[in-house]
Amino acid sequence: MYTPNSIDTPAIVWGTHFAGGIVSPANPGYTVDELAFQLQNSGAKALATHLPLIENARKAARKVGLPEDRIILLGDGKDATSQFRHFTSLGERSGLPCNGRVELTNPAKELAFLAYSSGTTGLPKGVMLTHRNLVSNILMGVAANSSITSEDRLLAFLPFYHIYGLTGLLHQSLYRGLTCIVMEKFDLQQFCELVQQHKITYSYVVPPVVLGLSKHPIVDKYDLSSLRMMTSAAAPLTKELVHAAYKRLRIPITQAFGLSETSPSTHVQPQELWESTVGSVGRLLSNQTAKYVSVDEREVPVGEVGELWVKGPNVFAGYWKNEKATANALTSDGYFKTGDIGYQDKDGNFYITDRIKELIKYKGFQVPPAELEGVLLSHDKINDVAVLGIQRDDLATEVPIAYVVPRPGITVDPQLEKEIVDFVASKVANHKRLRGGVKFIEEIPKSAAGKILRRVLREKYQQEENKRTSKL
């Protein structure tokens, strides 16, 4: 499925499952080559897309030898040439055979989805999610949040092609019988308009949305009082941002945690604890076990930092056609190594401080970028920020550098850079200071799920450094 959010998506997803097929969602922002890779790697037999994306879809299908009569359309657009059929014209009405429902023989093994990871390093990996994975995670979510009722109204802007939107919105809303207003993609003004118009009561969000709601002036033009709660996931949400949003909107924000490999939810912050445990991703959902482990893979005590490992019926079956990656991710006794680091407190609240691969190592000390980003976002002249580590040969170590989006009307000059560097220095330990300095940028590159694309910023930094050194 190569498409933005559509009210037709559920029909394609469950129609495919009904017929015994597997669904592999693809980012509609993919280039021809990126789409062709997923088509080829997954062994796709058909492609469902939107009319505005048809040219990329055709080119990608041609590259992998997928016949054009295997491309179908969904959404409002109809092909004037009648070359590509709309999904509503398929089945018995078109004279094609309809053999009825294909019964599952082993839901714990048979795949429902092949969701491709974001591929922060190397090519994306196909995450094999079984029917049991999805069903168990849906039921975990219901058990964890009994405060959601059939009277609630959700706003669905999170991508259905991402596991967060796929499970949390598409599946959860239908299972619970909730009203779900579908947005093709996120737009802050439209978000506010729809909340006001449809009296939205609950919204799943990501940190960039919380940032916009806490700082953008357009929010003041709308009545968002129907919103009683928001839940944020997909990337770390700092205490500072939670407080800023609540101060402005008086809307509590809980956090949740999960990954594509866990279908996705593993932890949710109880609604009644959103304020007393702010910064936590919540408590472990039912039917799972979890532990934090050290570098030598020994479980660490409560309060100590380690890598989070999770085990449960929602943990994926492995990576598609990638036995090496599967062996590296899953232990012999069924634990999934998340690659996220954090700790658990004495009351069972879990905290995620950063990704292992994103930690900055300054002279042996660990510096979590997300922590510095939280501090920086509390500065009244900063709209958005990303922190990453760069190598300083003169210090023989990595140091943190901040890419900053200043608020509109703020003058960018060396004085502002010094102000920001000094501000951070006053808030953090010595080894966490911005020794790499500050660079100003118009927009922080992020994935559709709201994760900062640090790889893009590293490439940008390296290009600028290469230009600088070539002039010396």
C-alpha positions, 0 to 999 in steps of 0.5 A: 500500500503506497498511499497517504491516509485514506478512509479506504485503507481499512477496506484494502487492509482487511480485504487482503487479510480476508483473502489470506494475503499480507499487507506491506505499507509503504511511505507515500513520500518514497522515491521510485527506487525506495518503493521498488526496493520494498516491492522487490524485497517483500515479493509484492504481488499487487500495489494499491496507491492513490492517483496522484502517486500513480506515475511513481507507482508505475515506474517502480512496478516496471522496475521489479516486473510487476504487471500494471494490471496489478496496480489498483487505486483507492481514494477519491481519484478515478483514472480517466483513462480507465487503465487503472481500476479503483478497488471498488470495481474489483471482486464479484461486480467485475466478474473476477472470482471471489473465493471467500475467506481464507481461514488461518491455520496458525495465527502465531506464525502467519503474517498479517503485515510486513512493516519496513523499518525506517532504516536509520542505517543501511536499507530498511528491514521488513518487520514480520508481524503476525496476526497474533502480534497485532491482536495481542497488542490491540487487547493490551491497549484496551486493557491499559486505557479503559478511560477511552469509551465509545463516546470518544472521537479520535483525530487520525493524522498519524500515518496508517503506513507507520505501525503507530497509526496502523495499530493505534488508530486504524485497528484500535478505533474500529475494535473499540467502536470509536468515531475516527476523523481521518486526515490525509496528513498532518497540518497544524491549522487543519488539526485545530480546525477539525478538533474544533469542528468535530469536538475531538476528545482524544488524540494520539500525537508525536513530539513535533505536534506537541511542540507546535501546539505549545508554541505556534501562534495559530493555536490561539485562534481555535477552541480546543477545549473538547480535547481531554487527553493526548498520548504521545509516542514514536520519539522522546517527549521531554518534561519541559515540552509536556509542561509547556503544552499543559501551561498553554492548553491545560490538556494532560499529555501521557506518554507511550512507548513501542517499536515496529517490532513490538506491534508497537506498544509495550508501555503506556503512562496511566492517565492518572499519573501523567503529572506525577511521573512526567517524563516516564513512558509509563508502565509495562502493558499486560502479558509481557516481561521486560528488563534493562541489561548492561553492555555485557547483557546482565540484568541491572537493578531498579534505578540503573541505566541499561538497554531495554529488552522486552518479551511478549506475544506482541514481539515480532517473528523476525526480519524478512529474509534477514536471518543475521539481523533477526539473530542479533535482535532476538535472544534464544529465550524470546527477548527483543533487544530494543536498542533503547536505553533507560531505567525503571523506578521502584514503582514500576515506571519506565524511562527511556533516555535515548537510543544506543546508537544516538548517544554522544560519548564525550571523553567516556561520559554518555550524553543523551541528545534528547535530554539536551533537546528538552533543555533547549526547547524551554528557551523562549527564543527556540522553536525547535531543535536537534542535538547530535554528536560531532568529532572534535579532533582537537579534543579527541572526542565527540561533542554535542552540537545543536541545530536550532530553529529560532522563533519568528522575528528573532535575530540570528547572530553570534550573540544569540549563539552565545546566549544559547550555549550559556543557557545550556551550560547553566542547566546541565553537568559539565560534560553535557555542554554544547562544545560543538556550538550552535547552528541555525536552520529553518527546519529540523528534518524528521520522519513521518513518525516525528523522529529526528533524522540525525543522519541527515543533519550529520551529512549536512554538517559534514558537507559544510565542514568539507567546504570549509576545509577546502577553502583553507 
